[in-house]
Amino acid sequence: MGIKDKLYGMYKMLQKLINLEGYYLCKRIRAKYYIIYREEGGAGFFSNYMCVLGHIVFARKMGYIPIVDMKNYPTLYSEEIPVEGVDNAWNYYFQNTDSTSLEAAYQSGRYVLCNGKYMEKYSDKYVMPKWRFPTERTIEFYTPFIEKDMRLRDDLENEFEAAWAKLVGKEDVVLGLHIRGTDMKNRLGHPTPAPTQLYLQKTYQILEQHPEITKIFLATDENNIKVIYEKQFQNSKYKLFMNEAFRLWDDGRTKRTGVHETKLDNPRKYHKYLMGKEVLQDAWFLKQCDYLICGHDNVANVVILWKQNRYKELVCLDPVEDD
């Protein structure tokens, strides 16, 4: 091998070592725990979820034990006081990935911080380029990580199961609807949801095609959409039901605010925590449905991942194209 080839080989090795993977591989010599956080408070609940999932995939690839820190790096769902003794917002909803606590990981001194960013390379693996819709390959790739490292708290799982059982009998067949409003209409990076009227048309179409459906579950962040569906199905043979949740009205303003960004003068106790719990319960209910109509957003994408796209029929309405 000539000197030029050796120099080029050294250059390529150095280039590999200084990239993200190389940096964390070098740190792994001493560090054991990979602390996951999201900078600047993160974003919506399932945007944070997908961000954490990507970092867990990365941590496992690099040989670390992933630990999520939403205590020292609070999110939009973090309360200023502990919720039932829990001060790490990740643990409001999810179990730790390992028996090691956040405090023990820090005290060990054998930890490294993540970069705090959304890592498309690991959070959007094999998704469709447009709107990050999960493909079969996406589902196959992420399912082991979700089942091992992103388990719901047992008490929440039990609570959701009991709530579902009160509303849905064993013989019921449920059509799930997830319709986003509020900030998704701003055309500021989000795909603009299809009009509610189109969702209604698709709802009636699915009901006509599948007469075995007995109930409709609606998950939405907007009161306007809730009222429209309540009026449509108030005297119907189909039972429409929803979870109790904080929702907003679309008052026609040009810029809408998302429920997770809304500043309230007199918020209910544990409002931030409850917003996370409510969207999580909606997603859990959507997973239980037999049919699903949705748009393109993080909630729908995660639900499809959880369900492994085993709906009897899935209708995902394309967003309104921006001008």
C-alpha positions as CSV (number, residue, x, y, z in Angstrom):
1,M,0.0,0.0,0.0
2,G,1.4,3.4,-1.1
3,I,1.8,6.4,1.2
4,K,-1.2,8.1,-0.5
5,D,-3.4,5.1,0.2
6,K,-2.3,5.1,3.8
7,L,-2.9,8.8,4.2
8,Y,-6.4,8.4,2.6
9,G,-7.2,5.5,4.9
10,M,-6.2,7.6,7.9
11,Y,-8.3,10.5,6.7
12,K,-11.4,8.3,6.3
13,M,-10.8,6.8,9.7
14,L,-10.5,10.2,11.3
15,Q,-13.6,11.5,9.4
16,K,-15.6,8.5,10.8
17,L,-14.4,9.1,14.4
18,I,-15.3,12.7,14.5
19,N,-18.9,12.2,13.4
20,L,-21.7,11.6,15.9
21,E,-21.4,7.9,16.0
22,G,-17.7,8.1,16.4
23,Y,-17.9,10.6,19.2
24,Y,-20.2,8.4,21.3
25,L,-18.3,5.2,20.5
26,C,-15.2,6.9,22.0
27,K,-17.2,8.0,25.0
28,R,-18.5,4.5,25.5
29,I,-15.0,3.4,26.6
30,R,-15.8,4.9,30.0
31,A,-19.5,5.9,30.0
32,K,-22.3,3.4,30.6
33,Y,-25.4,5.5,30.6
34,Y,-26.8,7.6,27.8
35,I,-28.9,10.5,29.2
36,I,-31.7,11.5,26.8
37,Y,-33.3,14.9,26.9
38,R,-34.7,17.4,24.4
39,E,-33.5,20.9,24.2
40,E,-35.7,24.0,24.8
41,G,-38.6,22.0,26.3
42,G,-39.2,19.9,23.3
43,A,-42.6,20.0,21.4
44,G,-45.8,18.0,21.4
45,F,-46.2,14.8,23.4
46,F,-45.6,12.4,20.6
47,S,-43.0,14.5,18.9
48,N,-41.1,14.1,22.2
49,Y,-41.9,10.4,22.2
50,M,-40.4,9.9,18.7
51,C,-37.4,11.9,19.7
52,V,-36.8,9.7,22.7
53,L,-37.4,6.6,20.6
54,G,-34.7,7.7,18.1
55,H,-32.2,8.3,20.9
56,I,-33.0,4.9,22.5
57,V,-32.3,3.2,19.2
58,F,-29.0,5.2,18.9
59,A,-28.0,4.4,22.5
60,R,-28.6,0.7,22.1
61,K,-26.6,0.7,18.9
62,M,-23.7,2.4,20.7
63,G,-23.9,-0.1,23.6
64,Y,-25.3,2.3,26.2
65,I,-28.1,2.0,28.7
66,P,-30.6,4.8,27.8
67,I,-32.0,6.9,30.6
68,V,-34.6,9.6,29.9
69,D,-34.2,12.9,31.8
70,M,-37.2,15.2,31.8
71,K,-36.5,16.3,35.3
72,N,-33.4,18.5,34.8
73,Y,-34.6,19.2,31.2
74,P,-38.3,19.8,31.6
75,T,-40.8,19.6,28.8
76,L,-44.1,21.3,28.1
77,Y,-45.7,18.5,30.2
78,S,-43.4,18.9,33.3
79,E,-45.0,20.2,36.5
80,E,-43.1,22.4,38.9
81,I,-44.0,20.1,41.8
82,P,-43.9,16.3,41.8
83,V,-46.9,14.3,40.5
84,E,-47.6,11.6,43.1
85,G,-44.0,11.8,44.1
86,V,-42.6,11.6,40.6
87,D,-40.5,14.6,39.4
88,N,-39.2,13.2,36.1
89,A,-42.0,13.8,33.5
90,W,-41.0,10.8,31.5
91,N,-41.9,8.6,34.5
92,Y,-45.3,10.2,34.8
93,Y,-46.2,7.9,31.9
94,F,-43.5,5.4,31.1
95,Q,-41.3,2.9,32.9
96,N,-37.5,3.3,33.0
97,T,-35.6,1.3,30.3
98,D,-33.5,-0.2,33.0
99,S,-33.5,-0.9,36.8
100,T,-31.0,2.0,37.2
101,S,-32.7,5.3,38.2
102,L,-31.9,8.6,36.7
103,E,-30.2,9.7,40.0
104,A,-28.1,6.5,40.2
105,A,-27.0,7.0,36.6
106,Y,-25.8,10.6,37.4
107,Q,-24.2,9.5,40.7
108,S,-22.2,6.8,38.9
109,G,-20.3,9.4,36.9
110,R,-20.4,7.0,34.0
111,Y,-22.8,8.8,31.8
112,V,-22.8,10.9,28.7
113,L,-25.5,13.4,27.6
114,C,-27.2,13.1,24.2
115,N,-27.1,16.1,21.9
116,G,-30.7,17.1,22.8
117,K,-31.9,17.2,19.2
118,Y,-34.4,15.3,17.1
119,M,-32.3,12.7,15.2
120,E,-34.1,12.0,11.9
121,K,-31.7,9.3,11.1
122,Y,-32.8,7.2,14.1
123,S,-36.3,8.6,14.8
124,D,-37.6,8.4,11.2
125,K,-36.2,5.1,10.1
126,Y,-37.7,3.7,6.9
127,V,-40.7,6.1,7.0
128,M,-42.3,7.4,3.8
129,P,-40.5,10.7,2.8
130,K,-43.7,12.6,2.8
131,W,-45.3,13.2,6.3
132,R,-43.1,10.4,7.9
133,F,-45.8,7.8,7.5
134,P,-44.6,4.5,9.0
135,T,-44.0,1.7,6.5
136,E,-44.1,-2.0,7.3
137,R,-40.3,-1.9,7.5
138,T,-40.6,1.0,10.0
139,I,-42.9,-1.0,12.2
140,E,-40.7,-4.1,12.1
141,F,-37.7,-2.0,13.0
142,Y,-39.1,0.0,15.9
143,T,-41.4,-2.7,17.5
144,P,-38.7,-4.4,19.6
145,F,-37.5,-1.0,21.0
146,I,-41.0,0.1,21.8
147,E,-41.9,-3.2,23.5
148,K,-38.6,-3.3,25.5
149,D,-37.8,0.3,26.3
150,M,-41.0,2.4,26.1
151,R,-43.4,0.5,28.2
152,L,-46.4,2.4,29.8
153,R,-46.6,2.5,33.6
154,D,-48.6,-0.5,34.8
155,D,-51.1,1.7,36.7
156,L,-51.8,3.8,33.6
157,E,-52.2,0.7,31.4
158,N,-54.7,-0.7,34.0
159,E,-56.6,2.5,34.2
160,F,-56.9,2.8,30.4
161,E,-58.0,-0.8,30.1
162,A,-60.7,-0.3,32.7
163,A,-61.9,2.9,31.1
164,W,-62.2,1.1,27.7
165,A,-64.0,-1.9,29.2
166,K,-66.7,0.5,30.6
167,L,-67.4,1.9,27.2
168,V,-66.8,-1.0,24.8
169,G,-68.3,-4.5,25.1
170,K,-66.7,-7.6,23.7
171,E,-69.2,-7.7,20.8
172,D,-68.7,-4.1,19.8
173,V,-66.8,-3.1,16.7
174,V,-65.2,0.3,16.9
175,L,-64.3,2.9,14.3
176,G,-61.6,5.2,15.6
177,L,-61.2,8.8,14.4
178,H,-58.2,11.0,15.1
179,I,-58.8,14.6,13.8
180,R,-56.2,17.3,14.6
181,G,-57.1,21.0,14.6
182,T,-55.6,24.0,16.5
183,D,-51.9,24.6,15.6
184,M,-51.9,22.0,12.8
185,K,-53.9,24.5,10.7
186,N,-51.1,27.1,10.8
187,R,-49.1,25.8,7.9
188,L,-45.9,26.4,9.8
189,G,-44.1,23.1,9.2
190,H,-47.1,20.8,10.0
191,P,-49.2,19.2,7.2
192,T,-52.5,21.1,7.2
193,P,-55.3,18.6,8.2
194,A,-58.0,17.8,5.7
195,P,-61.4,19.6,6.2
196,T,-63.7,18.1,8.9
197,Q,-66.3,17.7,6.2
198,L,-64.0,15.3,4.4
199,Y,-63.6,13.3,7.6
200,L,-67.3,13.1,7.9
201,Q,-67.7,11.8,4.3
202,K,-65.1,9.1,5.0
203,T,-66.8,8.3,8.3
204,Y,-70.1,7.6,6.6
205,Q,-68.4,5.7,3.8
206,I,-66.7,3.4,6.2
207,L,-69.9,2.9,8.2
208,E,-71.7,2.0,5.0
209,Q,-69.0,-0.4,3.9
210,H,-68.7,-2.1,7.3
211,P,-72.2,-2.6,8.8
212,E,-70.7,-4.6,11.7
213,I,-69.4,-1.3,13.3
214,T,-71.4,-0.4,16.4
215,K,-69.4,2.5,18.0
216,I,-67.3,5.4,17.0
217,F,-64.4,6.8,19.1
218,L,-63.4,10.3,18.4
219,A,-60.0,11.8,19.5
220,T,-59.6,15.5,18.7
221,D,-58.0,18.6,20.2
222,E,-60.6,21.0,18.9
223,N,-64.1,21.6,20.4
224,N,-65.5,22.7,17.0
225,I,-64.8,19.2,15.6
226,K,-66.3,17.6,18.7
227,V,-69.5,19.5,18.4
228,I,-69.8,18.7,14.6
229,Y,-69.6,15.0,15.3
230,E,-71.9,15.2,18.3
231,K,-74.6,16.8,16.2
232,Q,-74.1,14.3,13.3
233,F,-74.5,11.3,15.5
234,Q,-76.8,12.4,18.4
235,N,-79.8,10.4,17.0
236,S,-77.7,7.7,15.3
237,K,-77.6,4.0,15.9
238,Y,-73.9,4.4,16.4
239,K,-72.6,5.2,19.8
240,L,-70.2,8.1,19.6
241,F,-67.8,8.4,22.6
242,M,-64.8,10.5,23.6
243,N,-62.4,10.8,26.5
244,E,-62.5,13.8,28.8
245,A,-59.7,16.1,27.6
246,F,-58.7,19.7,27.4
247,R,-59.7,21.1,24.0
248,L,-59.6,24.5,22.3
249,W,-62.1,26.4,20.1
250,D,-61.1,27.5,16.6
251,D,-62.1,31.2,16.8
252,G,-61.1,31.9,13.3
253,R,-57.8,33.6,14.1
254,T,-55.0,33.3,11.5
255,K,-52.6,31.7,14.0
256,R,-54.0,29.0,16.2
257,T,-52.3,27.8,19.4
258,G,-51.8,24.1,20.2
259,V,-53.3,22.8,23.4
260,H,-49.8,22.0,24.7
261,E,-48.7,25.6,24.2
262,T,-51.8,27.4,25.6
263,K,-51.2,29.6,28.6
264,L,-54.1,29.5,31.1
265,D,-54.9,32.1,33.7
266,N,-56.4,29.5,36.1
267,P,-55.2,26.1,35.0
268,R,-56.5,23.0,36.7
269,K,-54.2,21.2,39.1
270,Y,-51.5,19.2,37.3
271,H,-52.7,20.7,34.0
272,K,-49.5,19.9,32.1
273,Y,-49.3,16.4,33.3
274,L,-53.0,15.8,32.5
275,M,-52.5,17.1,28.9
276,G,-49.9,14.4,28.4
277,K,-52.1,11.8,30.0
278,E,-55.1,12.7,27.9
279,V,-53.3,12.5,24.6
280,L,-51.7,9.3,25.7
281,Q,-55.1,7.8,26.6
282,D,-56.6,8.9,23.3
283,A,-53.7,7.2,21.5
284,W,-54.2,4.0,23.6
285,F,-57.9,4.0,22.8
286,L,-57.2,4.5,19.0
287,K,-54.9,1.4,19.2
288,Q,-57.8,-0.7,20.5
289,C,-60.1,0.3,17.6
290,D,-60.9,-2.0,14.7
291,Y,-60.9,0.6,12.0
292,L,-59.1,4.0,11.9
293,I,-59.5,7.2,10.0
294,C,-56.7,9.7,10.7
295,G,-54.5,12.4,9.2
296,H,-50.7,12.7,9.1
297,D,-49.3,13.7,12.5
298,N,-47.3,12.2,15.3
299,V,-50.2,10.8,17.2
300,A,-51.5,8.8,14.2
301,N,-48.0,7.6,13.3
302,V,-47.3,6.3,16.8
303,V,-50.7,4.6,17.0
304,I,-50.0,2.8,13.7
305,L,-46.7,1.7,15.1
306,W,-48.3,0.4,18.3
307,K,-51.0,-1.4,16.4
308,Q,-48.4,-2.6,13.9
309,N,-50.9,-1.4,11.3
310,R,-53.3,-4.4,12.0
311,Y,-56.5,-2.4,11.5
312,K,-59.2,-4.0,9.4
313,E,-59.1,-0.8,7.4
314,L,-56.9,2.3,7.7
315,V,-57.8,5.5,6.0
316,C,-55.2,8.2,6.3
317,L,-56.4,11.5,4.7
318,D,-53.8,13.5,2.8
319,P,-53.4,17.0,4.2
320,V,-54.3,20.2,2.3
321,E,-51.5,21.2,0.0
322,D,-49.9,24.5,0.8
323,D,-50.2,27.2,-1.8
